[in-house]
Amino acid sequence: MLLCERRQKPYFFPFLSERKQEVARRYLDAAKFSTYRFFGGCEACERKQLGLYAYEEIETFPITALEITFRKADKLTHRDFLGALMSLGIERDTIGDIMVEDGRAVVFVSADISDYVSSQLFKIGNAGVRLSEADAASLPKGRGFEEVSCVVSSLRLDNVVSAITGLSREKSKNIILSGYVSLNHLPCGNPSKAVAENDVMSIRGKGKYIINGVLGETKKHRIRISILHYR
């Protein structure tokens, strides 16, 4: 913040996880520093850079989208791409989201390493790949969502975790107390914490979910909720 204010120039942080974004957001808001923006290359990105600016809002971030093409018969996963990129000796925080579909992936990287990645990445696993600059208007759809509905007795966190995982209330309470559940990108160890529409919840080993909406009550006065599960 101080460098940005003194030099009157934008300052960019590397790619941040959603948890680190939330921590940074709370810190900046508490410091009453309002001229900042998170961006990861497209609006759907989860990992994002943080940009601080003095006056005019940042329009261009130092991010390059690289398209990686390969044979559709080569079933490559997000983990394959991340492993190959990390094997080049680059830091994790220089890599943003990786969107994969059959025969194609788009990876967002810090602009200062894009030429290096393009010149060094020829194979992912045993699959040959080709790199080019991606068209931001034509991106893979990414993981997508699966919508499910659950019935809970209340919107307590342990109730919702139990409904999602199929675990008992007691086991759900234990995994919350053990720190395995995050709410809105931060660890939440309070089983009685109430969840609300649009809350984002992650359960270690189970996945990531969004509380999509409260659909109403059943005849037995239980609550029906819609949940989006990241594929």
Contacts in CASP RR format, 6 or more apart in sequence:
PFRMAT RR
TARGET T0000
AUTHOR 0000-0000-0000
METHOD contacts of the structure
MODEL  1
MLLCERRQKPYFFPFLSERKQEVARRYLDAAKFSTYRFFGGCEACERKQL
GLYAYEEIETFPITALEITFRKADKLTHRDFLGALMSLGIERDTIGDIMV
EDGRAVVFVSADISDYVSSQLFKIGNAGVRLSEADAASLPKGRGFEEVSC
VVSSLRLDNVVSAITGLSREKSKNIILSGYVSLNHLPCGNPSKAVAENDV
MSIRGKGKYIINGVLGETKKHRIRISILHYR
1 28 0 8 1.000
1 31 0 8 1.000
1 33 0 8 1.000
1 52 0 8 1.000
3 11 0 8 1.000
4 10 0 8 1.000
4 11 0 8 1.000
4 52 0 8 1.000
4 53 0 8 1.000
4 54 0 8 1.000
5 54 0 8 1.000
8 54 0 8 1.000
8 55 0 8 1.000
9 54 0 8 1.000
10 51 0 8 1.000
10 52 0 8 1.000
10 53 0 8 1.000
10 54 0 8 1.000
10 58 0 8 1.000
11 51 0 8 1.000
11 52 0 8 1.000
11 53 0 8 1.000
12 49 0 8 1.000
12 50 0 8 1.000
12 51 0 8 1.000
12 52 0 8 1.000
12 61 0 8 1.000
12 62 0 8 1.000
13 24 0 8 1.000
13 49 0 8 1.000
13 50 0 8 1.000
13 51 0 8 1.000
13 52 0 8 1.000
14 49 0 8 1.000
14 91 0 8 1.000
14 93 0 8 1.000
14 94 0 8 1.000
14 110 0 8 1.000
15 40 0 8 1.000
15 47 0 8 1.000
15 48 0 8 1.000
15 49 0 8 1.000
15 93 0 8 1.000
15 94 0 8 1.000
15 95 0 8 1.000
15 96 0 8 1.000
15 108 0 8 1.000
15 110 0 8 1.000
16 24 0 8 1.000
16 38 0 8 1.000
16 47 0 8 1.000
16 48 0 8 1.000
16 49 0 8 1.000
16 50 0 8 1.000
16 93 0 8 1.000
17 47 0 8 1.000
17 185 0 8 1.000
18 46 0 8 1.000
18 47 0 8 1.000
18 185 0 8 1.000
18 200 0 8 1.000
19 182 0 8 1.000
19 185 0 8 1.000
19 186 0 8 1.000
21 38 0 8 1.000
21 48 0 8 1.000
21 50 0 8 1.000
21 185 0 8 1.000
22 184 0 8 1.000
22 185 0 8 1.000
22 186 0 8 1.000
23 186 0 8 1.000
24 50 0 8 1.000
25 38 0 8 1.000
28 34 0 8 1.000
28 36 0 8 1.000
33 52 0 8 1.000
35 52 0 8 1.000
35 53 0 8 1.000
35 54 0 8 1.000
35 55 0 8 1.000
35 57 0 8 1.000
36 50 0 8 1.000
36 51 0 8 1.000
36 52 0 8 1.000
36 53 0 8 1.000
37 50 0 8 1.000
37 51 0 8 1.000
37 53 0 8 1.000
37 57 0 8 1.000
37 58 0 8 1.000
38 48 0 8 1.000
38 49 0 8 1.000
38 50 0 8 1.000
38 51 0 8 1.000
39 45 0 8 1.000
39 48 0 8 1.000
39 49 0 8 1.000
39 51 0 8 1.000
39 58 0 8 1.000
39 61 0 8 1.000
39 63 0 8 1.000
40 47 0 8 1.000
40 48 0 8 1.000
40 49 0 8 1.000
40 61 0 8 1.000
40 63 0 8 1.000
40 96 0 8 1.000
40 97 0 8 1.000
40 108 0 8 1.000
41 48 0 8 1.000
41 61 0 8 1.000
41 63 0 8 1.000
41 65 0 8 1.000
41 97 0 8 1.000
41 108 0 8 1.000
41 136 0 8 1.000
42 65 0 8 1.000
42 108 0 8 1.000
42 136 0 8 1.000
42 139 0 8 1.000
44 97 0 8 1.000
44 139 0 8 1.000
44 142 0 8 1.000
45 96 0 8 1.000
45 97 0 8 1.000
45 108 0 8 1.000
46 97 0 8 1.000
47 95 0 8 1.000
47 96 0 8 1.000
47 97 0 8 1.000
47 108 0 8 1.000
48 96 0 8 1.000
49 61 0 8 1.000
49 62 0 8 1.000
49 63 0 8 1.000
49 110 0 8 1.000
51 58 0 8 1.000
51 61 0 8 1.000
62 110 0 8 1.000
62 111 0 8 1.000
62 112 0 8 1.000
63 96 0 8 1.000
63 108 0 8 1.000
63 109 0 8 1.000
63 110 0 8 1.000
63 111 0 8 1.000
64 108 0 8 1.000
64 109 0 8 1.000
64 110 0 8 1.000
64 111 0 8 1.000
64 114 0 8 1.000
64 133 0 8 1.000
65 106 0 8 1.000
65 107 0 8 1.000
65 108 0 8 1.000
65 133 0 8 1.000
65 134 0 8 1.000
65 136 0 8 1.000
65 139 0 8 1.000
66 106 0 8 1.000
66 107 0 8 1.000
66 108 0 8 1.000
66 109 0 8 1.000
66 114 0 8 1.000
66 117 0 8 1.000
66 118 0 8 1.000
66 131 0 8 1.000
66 132 0 8 1.000
66 133 0 8 1.000
66 134 0 8 1.000
67 104 0 8 1.000
67 105 0 8 1.000
67 106 0 8 1.000
67 131 0 8 1.000
67 132 0 8 1.000
67 133 0 8 1.000
67 134 0 8 1.000
67 135 0 8 1.000
68 81 0 8 1.000
68 104 0 8 1.000
68 105 0 8 1.000
68 106 0 8 1.000
68 107 0 8 1.000
68 121 0 8 1.000
68 124 0 8 1.000
68 129 0 8 1.000
68 130 0 8 1.000
68 131 0 8 1.000
69 103 0 8 1.000
69 104 0 8 1.000
69 129 0 8 1.000
69 130 0 8 1.000
69 132 0 8 1.000
70 76 0 8 1.000
70 103 0 8 1.000
70 104 0 8 1.000
70 105 0 8 1.000
70 124 0 8 1.000
70 127 0 8 1.000
70 128 0 8 1.000
70 129 0 8 1.000
70 130 0 8 1.000
71 103 0 8 1.000
71 127 0 8 1.000
71 128 0 8 1.000
72 102 0 8 1.000
72 103 0 8 1.000
74 103 0 8 1.000
74 126 0 8 1.000
74 127 0 8 1.000
74 128 0 8 1.000
75 102 0 8 1.000
76 100 0 8 1.000
76 103 0 8 1.000
76 105 0 8 1.000
76 124 0 8 1.000
76 125 0 8 1.000
76 127 0 8 1.000
77 100 0 8 1.000
78 98 0 8 1.000
78 100 0 8 1.000
80 124 0 8 1.000
80 125 0 8 1.000
81 98 0 8 1.000
81 100 0 8 1.000
81 105 0 8 1.000
81 107 0 8 1.000
81 124 0 8 1.000
82 95 0 8 1.000
82 98 0 8 1.000
84 121 0 8 1.000
84 123 0 8 1.000
84 124 0 8 1.000
84 125 0 8 1.000
85 95 0 8 1.000
85 107 0 8 1.000
85 109 0 8 1.000
85 117 0 8 1.000
85 121 0 8 1.000
86 92 0 8 1.000
86 95 0 8 1.000
88 116 0 8 1.000
88 117 0 8 1.000
88 120 0 8 1.000
88 121 0 8 1.000
90 113 0 8 1.000
90 116 0 8 1.000
90 117 0 8 1.000
94 109 0 8 1.000
94 110 0 8 1.000
94 112 0 8 1.000
94 113 0 8 1.000
95 107 0 8 1.000
95 108 0 8 1.000
95 109 0 8 1.000
95 110 0 8 1.000
96 107 0 8 1.000
96 108 0 8 1.000
96 109 0 8 1.000
97 107 0 8 1.000
97 108 0 8 1.000
98 105 0 8 1.000
98 106 0 8 1.000
98 107 0 8 1.000
98 108 0 8 1.000
99 105 0 8 1.000
99 106 0 8 1.000
99 107 0 8 1.000
99 139 0 8 1.000
99 140 0 8 1.000
99 141 0 8 1.000
99 142 0 8 1.000
100 140 0 8 1.000
100 142 0 8 1.000
101 140 0 8 1.000
101 141 0 8 1.000
101 142 0 8 1.000
104 140 0 8 1.000
105 140 0 8 1.000
106 134 0 8 1.000
106 139 0 8 1.000
106 140 0 8 1.000
109 117 0 8 1.000
117 131 0 8 1.000
118 131 0 8 1.000
121 129 0 8 1.000
121 131 0 8 1.000
122 128 0 8 1.000
122 129 0 8 1.000
123 129 0 8 1.000
143 230 0 8 1.000
143 231 0 8 1.000
144 230 0 8 1.000
144 231 0 8 1.000
145 210 0 8 1.000
145 228 0 8 1.000
145 229 0 8 1.000
145 230 0 8 1.000
145 231 0 8 1.000
146 228 0 8 1.000
146 229 0 8 1.000
146 231 0 8 1.000
147 212 0 8 1.000
147 226 0 8 1.000
147 227 0 8 1.000
147 228 0 8 1.000
147 229 0 8 1.000
148 226 0 8 1.000
148 227 0 8 1.000
148 229 0 8 1.000
149 215 0 8 1.000
149 224 0 8 1.000
149 225 0 8 1.000
149 226 0 8 1.000
149 227 0 8 1.000
150 160 0 8 1.000
150 163 0 8 1.000
150 164 0 8 1.000
150 224 0 8 1.000
150 225 0 8 1.000
150 227 0 8 1.000
151 163 0 8 1.000
151 218 0 8 1.000
151 222 0 8 1.000
151 223 0 8 1.000
151 224 0 8 1.000
151 225 0 8 1.000
152 159 0 8 1.000
152 160 0 8 1.000
152 162 0 8 1.000
152 163 0 8 1.000
152 222 0 8 1.000
152 223 0 8 1.000
152 225 0 8 1.000
153 159 0 8 1.000
153 222 0 8 1.000
153 223 0 8 1.000
154 194 0 8 1.000
154 223 0 8 1.000
155 194 0 8 1.000
155 195 0 8 1.000
155 196 0 8 1.000
155 214 0 8 1.000
155 223 0 8 1.000
155 225 0 8 1.000
156 191 0 8 1.000
156 192 0 8 1.000
156 193 0 8 1.000
156 194 0 8 1.000
156 195 0 8 1.000
157 176 0 8 1.000
157 181 0 8 1.000
157 183 0 8 1.000
157 188 0 8 1.000
157 190 0 8 1.000
157 191 0 8 1.000
157 192 0 8 1.000
157 193 0 8 1.000
157 194 0 8 1.000
157 195 0 8 1.000
157 201 0 8 1.000
158 169 0 8 1.000
158 172 0 8 1.000
158 173 0 8 1.000
158 176 0 8 1.000
158 191 0 8 1.000
158 192 0 8 1.000
159 169 0 8 1.000
159 172 0 8 1.000
160 195 0 8 1.000
160 201 0 8 1.000
160 211 0 8 1.000
160 225 0 8 1.000
161 167 0 8 1.000
161 172 0 8 1.000
161 175 0 8 1.000
161 176 0 8 1.000
161 181 0 8 1.000
161 201 0 8 1.000
161 203 0 8 1.000
162 168 0 8 1.000
162 169 0 8 1.000
162 171 0 8 1.000
162 172 0 8 1.000
163 225 0 8 1.000
164 201 0 8 1.000
164 203 0 8 1.000
164 206 0 8 1.000
164 209 0 8 1.000
164 227 0 8 1.000
164 229 0 8 1.000
165 172 0 8 1.000
165 203 0 8 1.000
165 206 0 8 1.000
167 175 0 8 1.000
172 191 0 8 1.000
173 191 0 8 1.000
175 181 0 8 1.000
175 203 0 8 1.000
175 204 0 8 1.000
176 188 0 8 1.000
176 189 0 8 1.000
176 190 0 8 1.000
176 191 0 8 1.000
177 189 0 8 1.000
177 191 0 8 1.000
179 187 0 8 1.000
179 188 0 8 1.000
179 189 0 8 1.000
179 204 0 8 1.000
180 203 0 8 1.000
180 204 0 8 1.000
180 205 0 8 1.000
181 187 0 8 1.000
181 188 0 8 1.000
181 189 0 8 1.000
181 201 0 8 1.000
181 202 0 8 1.000
181 203 0 8 1.000
181 204 0 8 1.000
182 188 0 8 1.000
182 201 0 8 1.000
182 202 0 8 1.000
183 193 0 8 1.000
183 195 0 8 1.000
183 199 0 8 1.000
183 200 0 8 1.000
183 201 0 8 1.000
184 199 0 8 1.000
184 200 0 8 1.000
185 200 0 8 1.000
185 202 0 8 1.000
195 201 0 8 1.000
195 211 0 8 1.000
196 211 0 8 1.000
197 211 0 8 1.000
197 212 0 8 1.000
197 213 0 8 1.000
197 214 0 8 1.000
198 210 0 8 1.000
198 211 0 8 1.000
198 213 0 8 1.000
199 210 0 8 1.000
199 211 0 8 1.000
200 208 0 8 1.000
200 209 0 8 1.000
200 210 0 8 1.000
200 211 0 8 1.000
201 208 0 8 1.000
201 209 0 8 1.000
201 210 0 8 1.000
201 211 0 8 1.000
202 208 0 8 1.000
202 209 0 8 1.000
203 209 0 8 1.000
207 229 0 8 1.000
207 230 0 8 1.000
208 229 0 8 1.000
208 230 0 8 1.000
209 227 0 8 1.000
209 228 0 8 1.000
209 229 0 8 1.000
209 230 0 8 1.000
210 227 0 8 1.000
210 228 0 8 1.000
211 225 0 8 1.000
211 226 0 8 1.000
211 227 0 8 1.000
212 225 0 8 1.000
212 226 0 8 1.000
212 227 0 8 1.000
212 228 0 8 1.000
213 225 0 8 1.000
213 226 0 8 1.000
214 223 0 8 1.000
214 224 0 8 1.000
214 225 0 8 1.000
214 226 0 8 1.000
215 224 0 8 1.000
215 225 0 8 1.000
215 226 0 8 1.000
216 223 0 8 1.000
216 224 0 8 1.000
217 223 0 8 1.000
217 224 0 8 1.000
218 224 0 8 1.000
END
